[in-house]
Amino acid sequence: MNKKVFFAVMVGLLCSRGVFAEDTLPSYTTDEVVVSATKTLNSISDAGGSSVTVITAEDIANSGKETVAEVIKGVPGIDIASNGGIGSTTSIFMRGADSKNVLLLIDGVPTNDPSDGNRAASIANLTVDNIERIEVVRGPLSSLYGASASAGVINIITKRGGVESSVYGGVEGGSFGTNKFYGGATGMKGLFDYAVNVSRYRTDGFSAVDERNRCINPGNAEYEDDSYENTTWSGNFGLKLSSVASLRTVLRYTDAALDYDAFNADSSVNSSDTKSFNGRIALTLDTKPLFSTFSYDFNSIDRDNTSGTTVSRYHGYLYDLGWQGDIAATANNTVTVGLNYQNESLDNNASGTAMDKSVDTKSAFLQDQWHIGEFDLVGAVRFEDHEAFGDKTTWRMAPSYVLGDTKLKFSYGTGYTAPSLYQLYSTDDWGGGPVGNDQLKPETSRGWDVGFEQKIVDNLKFGATYFRTDYDDRIDYDSATSRYVQVSGKTKTSGVESFVEWNPLKQLFLAGNYTYTYTRNPLGEELARRPKNKAGLTASWEATDKVKLNTSMQWVGSRIDSGAKDENCITTNKLESYFLANLSASFQVHENVELYGRVDNLFDEYYEEVWSYATPGRSAYAGMKLTF
């Protein structure tokens, strides 16, 4: 492809990543509608061999959780590690891969932080307000989404207004001096639909330095609490311009503040203030057989970290222009073509050292979907021209076949992850020398999975998937040299994801899952904070037409973490396994009034997700929601 011609086409177009939304969704136990696996509207059964999990608004409400990180902890193949309480640094590991290999989207808008060291997903301050569903697609997806999706994609899809208008508001409170106030409205006025929400969350929190770890706190000292507050506003607006044209805008703004502790050091003078603003403006044209989407995506993140009198400022910005066209070639064949121009930049100032860098990427992708009887095939290829690293082509194929009550699925794809601007050009925040490495080159990967889903009867099904991905030239941080380095050789991740779902009664739903994950770097060492074994169980029971009861249980096996000690304070470099049980319930006391509550960590389990950082013990919360 001629680069000058490609760029000229890009400048002339406002484009998008082409994610469609749906006003209504089937229930959890049916074949959910998804968009993230193919960037087109499909049921899971028609999405080829993709491994997809959908968390609906009902699932989120039943859990009672406040943040996206808490909600997705129970998803097969996903592990979460936080450096303390809500709002603290949070890492996502998908199928054993690094956080930088997971792309986080909000309504298709990429929200990974360009100013972050790993360009990791910015999930710590992401609340569940105004979310319709969360789609998790596991496996290499660089062929559709580019450089940050070599392990998979998490797409958060917000609510849209419908014919029925409603106004709602609520209040919550509970452990650690926590309180929350929220409200919103949804509806439709003629050709205009809207869904808006605003929330204010605050907690006194607890010390991020683990008071209960006697190796860190042998004298049983009481550390100061690390408070957190979050104000989030979100909106989803649509306007029908004509019989073939529609305009949609989605916006989300968050202002969050956290008091934090450094590693192993209680502090009352460290704070972090984060402001993030992202959104999309999209124009769709339905000119059959072509459906086109033109849009502009943006993501802006500002972080000020204060330690005593020293303030380090980080600003990351990304915008994406593109076009996606979906062509119904035949009744059984859909072809998708996309063009994108993306620019990411950072403007950091840490310890008086300024860094202002940017990079652009031009890309084109082609996808072909076939539905022939019980056979589905999805194939995609993507060409990217990265300003710093030149051309790169990735591809993926994902067939599936339904034989009676059995579905067989397979996928194979290639991926790559470009070094972040921070990894290339940064200097050490504490004045200890450069950590950037401008000799870094992109990681590359090849991954595949094979699995099945089996329906026993209409209300009982189970399945399992084996996965493996090999990463070449993995980018990692070398603490010995305080520098980002290229790890020579292959880093391997593999394992098994399995699930079972049972609806023995109309009012009762049970689900369980188990994930085995094997990771090894080229030296044969396990990757940190990724458990080999993890299992979960959830149950939902509609006791009456007004009362719902829910429980979730999760067992997480031991994990490697540098410096970790056992109960005798002997260094083992291993975090112990743990078991958590949570309860939640809701009571519709009136058609306009709902009471709800939850108890987290019911048995007050002591555990650590990151060595030396505290986690919450038993805690309880309750709230009331009014709807009109």
For each residue, the residues with C-beta under 8 A, 3 or more apart:
1: 5 6 364 383
2: 5 6
3: 6 7 362 385
4: 7 8
5: 1 2 8 9
6: 1 2 3 9 10 339 362 364 385
7: 3 4 10 11 341 362
8: 4 5 11 12
9: 5 6 12 13 339
10: 6 7 13 15 321 322 339 340 341 362
11: 7 8 341
12: 8 9
13: 9 10 294 321 322 323 339
14: 283 294 295 296 321 322 323
15: 10 293 294 295 320 321 322 323 324 338 339 340 341
16: 19 108 280 282 293 294 295 296 297 320 322 323 324
17: 39 105 108 109 110 145 295 297 320 322 324 338 340
18: 39 40 108 293 324 326 336 338
19: 16 35 36 39 105 107 108 155 157
20: 35 40 41
21: 35 107 132 157 160
22: 25 33 35 41
23: 160 162
24: 162
25: 22 32 33 56 132 133
26: 30 31 32 33
27: 30 56 58
28: 32 54 56 58 59 509
29: 459 501 503 509
30: 26 27
31: 26 43 44 45
32: 25 26 28 43 44 54 56 133
33: 22 25 26 41 42 43
34: 37 42 43 44 47 52 54 135 137
35: 19 20 21 22 38 39 40 41 42 135 155 157
36: 19 39 52 105 135 137 153 155
37: 34 42 44 47 48 50 52 135 137 378
38: 35 42 47 48 50 144 336 367 369 378
39: 17 18 19 35 36 144 324 336 338 367
40: 18 20 35 326 334 336 369
41: 20 22 33 35
42: 33 34 35 37 38 46 47 369
43: 31 32 33 34 46 47
44: 31 32 34 37 47 50 52 54
45: 31 376 400 402 407
46: 42 43 371 376
47: 34 37 38 42 43 44 50 52 376 378 398
48: 37 38 369 376 377 378 398 399 400 409 411
49: 376 378 398 399 400 409 410 411 449
50: 37 38 44 47 137 139 378 398 409 411
51: 77 137 138 139 409 411 449 451 465 467 497
52: 34 36 37 44 47 135 136 137 138
53: 75 76 135 136 138
54: 28 32 34 44 133 134 135 136
55: 59 60 71 72 75 133 134 135 136
56: 25 27 28 32 59 60 132 133
57: 60 61 131 132 133 159
58: 27 28 61 62
59: 28 55 56 62 63 71
60: 55 56 57 63 65 71 128 131 134
61: 57 58 64 586
62: 58 59 540 548 550 584 586
63: 59 60 70 71 550 552 582 584 598
64: 61 550 582 584 596 597 598 621
65: 60 70 71 128
66: 70 86 127 128 180 201
67: 70 71 86 123 124 126 127 128
68: 71 72 123 126 127 128 131 134 156
69: 72 73 80 82 90 92 123 124 126
70: 63 65 66 67 73
71: 55 59 60 63 65 67 68 74 128 134
72: 55 68 69 75 78 80 92 134 136 154
73: 69 70 78 79 80 554
74: 71 513 536 538 552 554
75: 53 55 72 78 136
76: 53 497 498 499 513 514 515 536
77: 51 94 95 136 138 152 467 495 497 515 517
78: 72 73 75 92 93 94 136
79: 73 92 93 517 529 530 531 534 556
80: 69 72 73 90 91 92 93 609
81: 90 91 93 529 609 610
82: 69 85 88 89 90 91 124 609 610 613 615
83: 88 89 90 208 260 610 613
84: 88 89 208 226 260 261 613 614
85: 82 88 176 203 205 206 208 226 228 614 615 616
86: 66 67 124 203 205 228
87: 124 125 228 230 256 258
88: 82 83 84 85 124 208 226 258 260 613
89: 82 83 84 124
90: 69 80 81 82 83 123 124
91: 80 81 82 99 120 529
92: 69 72 78 79 80 99 102 104 120 121 123 154
93: 78 79 80 81 96 97 98 99 102 529 530
94: 77 78 97 101 102 138 151 152
95: 77 138 139 151 152 467 469 493 495 517
96: 93 469 493 494 495 517 518 519 527 530
97: 93 94 101 102 150 151 152 469 471 493
98: 93 101 118 151 474 476 527
99: 91 92 93 102 118 120 121
100: 112 118 119 120 148 417 420 475
101: 94 97 98 148 149 150 151 152 415 417 443 445 471
102: 92 93 94 97 99 120 121 148 149 151 152 153 154
103: 110 112 121 141 145 146 148 149 152 153 154
104: 92 110 111 112 121 122 123 153 154 156
105: 17 19 36 108 109 110 111 145 153 154 155 156
106: 109 111 155 156 158 250 252 278
107: 19 21 155 156 157 158 236 250 280
108: 16 17 18 19 105 155 280 297
109: 17 105 106 250 278 279 280 297 298 299 320
110: 17 103 104 105 145 148 297 299 318 320 342
111: 104 105 106 121 122 276 278 299
112: 100 103 104 116 119 120 121 122 148 318
113: 116 119 120 121 122 301 316
114: 119 301 316 317 318 344 345 346 420 421
115: 301 303 314 315 316 346 347 348 421 422
116: 112 113 119 120 122 314 316 420 422
117: 120 420 422 423 426 477 484
118: 98 99 100 420 422 423
119: 100 112 113 114 116 148 344 420 421 422
120: 91 92 99 100 102 112 113 116 117
121: 92 99 102 103 104 111 112 113 154
122: 104 111 112 113 116 125 126 276 301
123: 67 68 69 90 92 104 126
124: 67 69 82 86 87 88 89 90 256
125: 87 122 230 232 254 256 274 276
126: 67 68 69 122 123 156 254
127: 66 67 68 199 201 230 232 254
128: 60 65 66 67 68 71 131
129: 182 184 197 199 232 234
130: 158 159 184 195 196 197 234 236
131: 57 60 68 128 134 156 157 158 159
132: 21 25 56 57 157 158 159 160
133: 25 32 54 55 56 57 157
134: 54 55 60 68 71 72 131 154 155 156 157
135: 34 35 36 37 52 53 54 55 153 154 155 157
136: 52 53 54 55 72 75 77 78 152 153 154
137: 34 36 37 50 51 52 141 152 153 154 155
138: 51 52 53 77 94 95 151 152 449 467 497
139: 50 51 95 151 152 411 413 447 449 467 469
140: 143 149 150 151 152 394 396 413 414 415 445 446 447 469
141: 103 137 144 145 149 150 152 153 396 413 415
142: 145 146 147 149 150 382 394 396 413 414 415 416
143: 140 365 367 380 381 382 394 395 396 413 414 415
144: 38 39 141 149 365 367 380 382 396
145: 17 103 105 110 141 142 148 149 153
146: 103 142 149 340 342 361 363 382 384
147: 142 150 361 384 386 392 416 417 418 442
148: 100 101 102 103 110 112 119 145 417
149: 101 102 103 140 141 142 144 145 146 152 153 415
150: 97 101 140 141 142 147 415 416 417 443 445 447 469 471
151: 94 95 97 98 101 102 138 139 140 415 447 469
152: 77 94 95 97 101 102 103 136 137 138 139 140 141 149
153: 36 102 103 104 105 135 136 137 141 145 149
154: 72 92 102 103 104 105 121 134 135 136 137
155: 19 35 36 105 106 107 108 134 135 137
156: 68 104 105 106 107 126 131 134
157: 19 21 35 107 131 132 133 134 135
158: 106 107 130 131 132 195 234 236 250 252
159: 57 130 131 132 186 195 197 236
160: 21 23 132 186 193 195 236 238
161: 165 186 187 188 193 194 195 236 237 238
162: 23 24 186 187 188 193
163: 188
164: 187
165: 161 185 186 187 188
166: 185 186 187 627 628
167: 183 184 185 627 628
168: 183 184 185 625 626 627 628
169: 181 182 183 184 625 626
170: 180 181 182 183 623 624 625 626
171: 179 180 181 182 623 624
172: 178 179 180 181 621 622 623
173: 178 179 180 621 622 623
174: 178 619 620 621 622
175: 178 616 618 619 620 621
176: 85 203 204 205 206 225 616 619
177: 202 203 204 205 225
178: 172 173 174 175 201 202 203 204 621
179: 171 172 173 201 202 203
180: 66 170 171 172 173 199 200 201 202 623
181: 169 170 171 172 199 200
182: 129 169 170 171 197 198 199 200
183: 167 168 169 170 197 198 199
184: 129 130 167 168 169 195 196 197 198
185: 165 166 167 168 194 195 196
186: 159 160 161 162 165 166 194 195 196
187: 161 162 164 165 166 193 194
188: 161 162 163 165 192 193 194
189: 192 193 194
190:
191: 239 240 241
192: 188 189 237 238 239 240
193: 160 161 162 187 188 189 237 238
194: 161 185 186 187 188 189 235 236 237 238
195: 130 158 159 160 161 184 185 186 235 236 237
196: 130 184 185 186 233 234 235 236
197: 129 130 159 182 183 184 232 233 234 235
198: 182 183 184 231 232 233 234
199: 127 129 180 181 182 183 230 231 232
200: 180 181 182 229 230 231
201: 66 127 178 179 180 228 229 230 231 232
202: 177 178 179 180 227 228 229 230
203: 85 86 176 177 178 179 227 228 229
204: 176 177 178 225 227
205: 85 86 176 177 225 226 227 228 259
206: 85 176 225 226 614 616
207: 210 211 223 224 225 226 261 266 614
208: 83 84 85 88 226 260 261 613 614
209: 216 217 223 261 264 265 266 612 613 614
210: 207 213 216 217 608 612 613 614 615
211: 207 217 220 221 222 223 614
212: 217 606 614 617
213: 210 216 217 608 612 614
214: 217 218 220 567 569
215: 218 565 569
216: 209 210 213 264 612
217: 209 210 211 212 213 214 220 221 223
218: 214 215
219:
220: 211 214 217
221: 211 217 266
222: 211
223: 207 209 211 217 261 266
224: 207 266 268
225: 176 177 204 205 206 207 259
226: 84 85 88 205 206 207 208 258 259 260 261
227: 202 203 204 205 258 259
228: 85 86 87 201 202 203 205 256 257 258 259
229: 200 201 202 203 256 257
230: 87 125 127 199 200 201 202 254 255 256
231: 198 199 200 201 254 255 256
232: 125 127 129 197 198 199 201 252 253 254 255
233: 196 197 198 251 252 253 254
234: 129 130 158 196 197 198 250 251 252 253
235: 194 195 196 197 249 250 251 252
236: 107 130 158 159 160 161 194 195 196 248 249 250
237: 161 192 193 194 195 248 249 250
238: 160 161 192 193 194 246 247 248 249
239: 191 192 246 247 248
240: 191 192 245 246
241: 191 245 246 247
242: 245
243:
244: 285 286 287
245: 240 241 242 283 284 285 286
246: 238 239 240 241 283 284 286
247: 238 239 241 281 282 283 284
248: 236 237 238 239 280 281 282 284
249: 235 236 237 238 279 280 281 282
250: 106 107 109 158 234 235 236 237 279 280
251: 233 234 235 277 278 279
252: 106 158 232 233 234 235 276 277 278 279
253: 232 233 234 275 276 277
254: 125 126 127 230 231 232 233 274 275 276 277
255: 230 231 232 273 274 275
256: 87 124 125 228 229 230 231 273 274 275
257: 228 229 271 272 273 274
258: 87 88 226 227 228 271 272 273 274
259: 205 225 226 227 228 268 270 271
260: 83 84 88 208 226 267 270 271 272
261: 84 207 208 209 223 226 265 266 267 270
262: 265 267 270 307
263: 612
264: 209 216 612
265: 209 261 262
266: 207 209 221 223 224 261
267: 260 261 262 270 307
268: 224 259
269: 306 307 308
270: 259 260 261 262 267 305 306 307
271: 257 258 259 260 305 306
272: 257 258 260 303 304 305 306
273: 255 256 257 258 303 304 306
274: 125 254 255 256 257 258 301 302 303 304
275: 253 254 255 256 301 302
276: 111 122 125 252 253 254 299 300 301 302
277: 251 252 253 254 298 299 300
278: 106 109 111 251 252 297 298 299 300
279: 109 249 250 251 252 297 298
280: 16 107 108 109 248 249 250 295 296 297 298
281: 247 248 249 295 296
282: 16 247 248 249 293 294 295 296
283: 14 245 246 247 293 294 295
284: 245 246 247 248 291 292 293 294
285: 244 245 290 291 292 293 294
286: 244 245 246 291
287: 244 290 291 292
288: 291 328
289: 327 328 329
290: 285 287 325 326 327
291: 284 285 286 287 288 325 326 327 328
292: 284 285 287 323 324 325 326
293: 15 16 18 282 283 284 285 323 324 325
294: 13 14 15 16 282 283 284 285 323
295: 14 15 16 17 280 281 282 283 322
296: 14 16 280 281 282 319 320 321
297: 16 17 108 109 110 278 279 280 318 319 320 321
298: 109 277 278 279 280 317 318 319 320
299: 109 110 111 276 277 278 316 317 318 319
300: 276 277 278 315 316 317 318
301: 113 114 115 122 274 275 276 314 315 316 317
302: 274 275 276 313 314 315
303: 115 272 273 274 313 314 315
304: 272 273 274 311 312 313 314
305: 270 271 272 311 312 313 314
306: 269 270 271 272 273 310 311 312
307: 262 267 269 270 310 312
308: 269
309:
310: 306 307 351
311: 304 305 306
312: 304 305 306 307 348 349 350 351 429
313: 302 303 304 305 348 349 350
314: 115 116 301 302 303 304 305 346 348 350
315: 115 300 301 302 303 346 347 348
316: 113 114 115 116 299 300 301 344 345 346
317: 114 298 299 300 301 344 345 346 347
318: 110 112 114 297 298 299 300 342 343 344 345
319: 296 297 298 299 342 343
320: 15 16 17 109 110 296 297 298 340 341 342 343
321: 10 13 14 15 296 297 340 341 342
322: 10 13 14 15 16 17 295 338 339 340 341 342
323: 13 14 15 16 292 293 294 338 339
324: 15 16 17 18 39 292 293 336 337 338 339
325: 290 291 292 293 336 337 338
326: 18 40 290 291 292 334 335 336
327: 289 290 291 334 335 336 337
328: 288 289 291 331 333 334
329: 289 333 334 335
330: 333
331: 328
332: 370 371 372
333: 328 329 330 368 369 370 371
334: 40 326 327 328 329 368 369
335: 326 327 329 366 367 368 369
336: 18 38 39 40 324 325 326 327 365 366 367 368 369
337: 324 325 327 364 365 366 367
338: 15 17 18 39 322 323 324 325 363 364 365 366
339: 6 9 10 13 15 322 323 324 363 364
340: 10 15 17 146 320 321 322 361 362 363 364
341: 7 10 11 15 320 321 322 360 361 362 363
342: 110 146 318 319 320 321 322 360 361 362 363
343: 318 319 320 358 359 360 361
344: 114 119 316 317 318 358 359 360 421
345: 114 316 317 318 356 357 358 359 421
346: 114 115 314 315 316 317 355 356 357 358 421 422
347: 115 315 317 354 355 356
348: 115 312 313 314 315 354 355 356 422 426
349: 312 313 352 353 354 355
350: 312 313 314 353 427 429
351: 310 312 429 430 431
352: 349
353: 349 350 427 431
354: 347 348 349
355: 346 347 348 349 425 426 427
356: 345 346 347 348
357: 345 346 421 424 425
358: 343 344 345 346 421
359: 343 344 345 386 387 388 421
360: 341 342 343 344 387
361: 146 147 340 341 342 343 384 385 386 387 418
362: 3 6 7 10 340 341 342 384 385
363: 146 338 339 340 341 342 382 383 384 385
364: 1 6 337 338 339 340 382 383
365: 143 144 336 337 338 380 381 382 383
366: 335 336 337 338 380 381 382
367: 38 39 143 144 335 336 337 378 379 380
368: 333 334 335 336 377 378 379 380
369: 38 40 42 48 333 334 335 336 376 377 378
370: 332 333 375 376 377 378
371: 46 332 333 375 376
372: 332 375 376 377
373:
374: 401 402 403
375: 370 371 372 399 400 401 402
376: 45 46 47 48 49 369 370 371 372 399 400 401
377: 48 368 369 370 372 397 398 399 400
378: 37 38 47 48 49 50 367 368 369 370 396 397 398 399
379: 367 368 395 396 397 398
380: 143 144 365 366 367 368 395 396 397
381: 143 365 366 393 394 395 396
382: 142 143 144 146 363 364 365 366 393 394 395
383: 1 363 364 365 391 392 393
384: 146 147 361 362 363 391 392 393 394
385: 3 6 361 362 363 390 391
386: 147 359 361 389 390 391 392 418 442
387: 359 360 361
388: 359 418 424
389: 386 392 418 441 442
390: 385 386
391: 383 384 385 386
392: 147 383 384 386 389 416 442
393: 381 382 383 384
394: 140 142 143 381 382 384 413 414 415 416
395: 143 379 380 381 382 413 414
396: 140 141 142 143 144 378 379 380 381 411 412 413 414
397: 377 378 379 380 411 412 413
398: 47 48 49 50 377 378 379 409 410 411 412 413
399: 48 49 375 376 377 378 409 410 411
400: 45 48 49 375 376 377 407 408 409 410
401: 374 375 376 407 408 409
402: 45 374 375 406 407 408
403: 374 406 407 408
404:
405: 454 455 456
406: 402 403 452 453 454 455
407: 45 400 401 402 403 452 453 454 463
408: 400 401 402 403 451 452
409: 48 49 50 51 398 399 400 401 449 450 451 452 453 465
410: 49 398 399 400 448 449 450 451
411: 48 49 50 51 139 396 397 398 399 448 449
412: 396 397 398 446 447 448
413: 139 140 141 142 143 394 395 396 397 398 446 447 448
414: 140 142 143 394 395 396 444 445 446 447
415: 101 140 141 142 143 149 150 151 394 444 445 446 447 469
416: 142 147 150 392 394 442 443 444 445
417: 100 101 147 148 150 442 443 445 475
418: 147 361 386 388 389 442
419: 423 424 437 440 441 442 475 484
420: 100 114 116 117 118 119 423 424
421: 114 115 119 344 345 346 357 358 359 424 425 426
422: 115 116 117 118 119 346 348 425 426 436
423: 117 118 419 420 426 436 437 440 475 484
424: 357 388 419 420 421 436 437 438 440
425: 355 357 421 422 436 438
426: 117 348 355 421 422 423 434 435 436
427: 350 353 355 433 434 435 436
428: 431 432 433 434 435 482
429: 312 350 351
430: 351
431: 351 353 428
432: 428 482
433: 427 428 482
434: 426 427 428 483
435: 426 427 428 477 482 483 484
436: 422 423 424 425 426 427 483 484
437: 419 423 424 440 483 484 485 486
438: 424 425
439: 486
440: 419 423 424 437 475 484 486
441: 389 419 473 486
442: 147 386 389 392 416 417 418 419 473
443: 101 150 416 417 471 472 473 474 475
444: 414 415 416 471 472 473
445: 101 140 150 414 415 416 417 469 470 471 472
446: 140 412 413 414 415 469 470
447: 139 140 150 151 412 413 414 415 467 468 469 470
448: 410 411 412 413 467 468 469
449: 49 51 138 139 409 410 411 465 466 467 468
450: 409 410 465 466
451: 51 408 409 410 463 464 465 466 497
452: 406 407 408 409 463 464 465
453: 406 407 409 461 462 463
454: 405 406 407 461 462 463
455: 405 406 458 460 461
456: 405 460 461 462
457: 460
458: 455
459: 29 502 503 504
460: 455 456 457 500 501 502 503
461: 453 454 455 456 500 501
462: 453 454 456 498 499 500 501
463: 407 451 452 453 454 498 499
464: 451 452 496 497 498 499
465: 51 409 449 450 451 452 496 497 498
466: 449 450 451 494 495 496
467: 51 77 95 138 139 447 448 449 493 494 495 496 497
468: 447 448 449 492 493 494 495
469: 95 96 97 139 140 150 151 415 445 446 447 448 492 493 494
470: 445 446 447 490 491 492 493
471: 97 101 150 443 444 445 474 490 491 492 493
472: 443 444 445 489 490 491
473: 441 442 443 444 486 487 488
474: 98 443 471 486 487 491 521
475: 100 417 419 423 440 443 484 485 486 487
476: 98 484 485 487
477: 117 435 483 484 485
478: 481 482 483 484 485
479: 482
480:
481: 478 485
482: 428 432 433 435 478 479
483: 434 435 436 437 477 478
484: 117 419 423 435 436 437 440 475 476 477 478
485: 437 475 476 477 478 481
486: 437 439 440 441 473 474 475
487: 473 474 475 476 491 521 522
488: 473 522
489: 472 521 522
490: 470 471 472 522
491: 470 471 472 474 487 519 520 521 522 527
492: 468 469 470 471 518 519 520
493: 95 96 97 467 468 469 470 471 517 518 519 527
494: 96 466 467 468 469 517 518
495: 77 95 96 466 467 468 515 516 517 518
496: 464 465 466 467 514 515 516
497: 51 76 77 138 451 464 465 467 513 514 515
498: 76 462 463 464 465 513 514 515
499: 76 462 463 464 511 512 513 514
500: 460 461 462 511 512 513
501: 29 460 461 462 509 510 511
502: 459 460 509 510 511
503: 29 459 460 506 508 509 510
504: 459 508 510
505: 508
506: 503
507: 541 542 543
508: 503 504 505 539 540 541 542
509: 28 29 501 502 503 539 540 541
510: 501 502 503 504 537 538 539
511: 499 500 501 502 537 538 539
512: 499 500 535 536 537 538
513: 74 76 497 498 499 500 535 536
514: 76 496 497 498 499 533 534 535 536
515: 76 77 495 496 497 498 533 534 535
516: 495 496 532 533
517: 77 79 95 96 493 494 495 530 531 532 533 534
518: 96 492 493 494 495 532
519: 96 491 492 493 526 527 530
520: 491 492 524 525 526 527
521: 474 487 489 491 524 525 527
522: 487 488 489 490 491
523:
524: 520 521
525: 520 521 560
526: 519 520 530 560
527: 96 98 491 493 519 520 521 530 560
528: 559 560 561 562
529: 79 81 91 93 559 560 561 575 609 610
530: 79 93 96 517 519 526 527 559 560
531: 79 517 534 556 557 558 559 577
532: 516 517 518 557 558 559
533: 514 515 516 517 555 556 557 577
534: 79 514 515 517 531 554 555 556 557
535: 512 513 514 515 554 555
536: 74 76 512 513 514 552 553 554 555
537: 510 511 512 552 553 554
538: 74 510 511 512 550 551 552 553
539: 508 509 510 511 550 551 552
540: 62 508 509 548 549 550
541: 507 508 509 548 549 550
542: 507 508 545 547 548
543: 507 547 548 549
544: 547
545: 542 588
546: 587 588 589
547: 542 543 544 585 586 587 588
548: 62 540 541 542 543 585 586
549: 540 541 543 583 584 585
550: 62 63 64 538 539 540 541 583 584 585
551: 538 539 581 582 583 584
552: 63 74 536 537 538 539 581 582
553: 536 537 538 579 580 581 582
554: 73 74 534 535 536 537 579 580
555: 533 534 535 536 577 578 579 580
556: 79 531 533 534 559 577 578 579 580 607
557: 531 532 533 534 577
558: 531 532 574 575 576 577
559: 528 529 530 531 532 556 574 575
560: 525 526 527 528 529 530 573 574 575
561: 528 529 564 573 574 575 610 611
562: 528 573 611
563: 571 573 611 612
564: 561 571 572 573 574 575 608 611
565: 215 568 569 570 571 572 611
566: 569 570 572 574 576
567: 214
568: 565
569: 214 215 565 566
570: 565 566
571: 563 564 565
572: 564 565 566
573: 560 561 562 563 564
574: 558 559 560 561 564 566
575: 529 558 559 560 561 564 607 608 609 611
576: 558 566 607
577: 531 533 555 556 557 558
578: 555 556 605 606 607
579: 553 554 555 556 603 605
580: 553 554 555 556 600 601 602 605 607
581: 551 552 553 601 602 603
582: 63 64 551 552 553 598 599 600 601 602
583: 549 550 551 598 599 602
584: 62 63 64 549 550 551 596 597 598 599
585: 547 548 549 550 596 597 598
586: 61 62 547 548 594 595 596 597
587: 546 547 594 595 596
588: 545 546 547 591 593 594
589: 546 593 594 595
590: 593
591: 588
592: 626 627 628
593: 588 589 590 624 625 626
594: 586 587 588 589 624 625 627
595: 586 587 589 622 623 624
596: 64 584 585 586 587 622 623 624 625
597: 64 584 585 586 620 621 622 623
598: 63 64 582 583 584 585 620 621 622
599: 582 583 584 602 618 619 620
600: 580 582 616 618 619 620 621
601: 580 581 582 604 605 616 617 618 619
602: 580 581 582 583 599 618
603: 579 581 618
604: 601 617 618
605: 578 579 580 601 617
606: 212 578 617
607: 556 575 576 578 580 615
608: 210 213 564 575 611 612 613 614 615
609: 80 81 82 529 575 613 615
610: 81 82 83 529 561 613
611: 561 562 563 564 565 575 608
612: 209 210 213 216 263 264 563 608
613: 82 83 84 88 208 209 210 608 609 610
614: 84 85 206 207 208 209 210 211 212 213 608
615: 82 85 210 607 608 609
616: 85 175 176 206 600 601 619
617: 212 601 604 605 606
618: 175 599 600 601 602 603 604
619: 174 175 176 599 600 601 616
620: 174 175 597 598 599 600
621: 64 172 173 174 175 178 597 598 600
622: 172 173 174 595 596 597 598
623: 170 171 172 173 180 595 596 597
624: 170 171 593 594 595 596
625: 168 169 170 593 594 596
626: 168 169 170 592 593
627: 166 167 168 592 594
628: 166 167 168 592
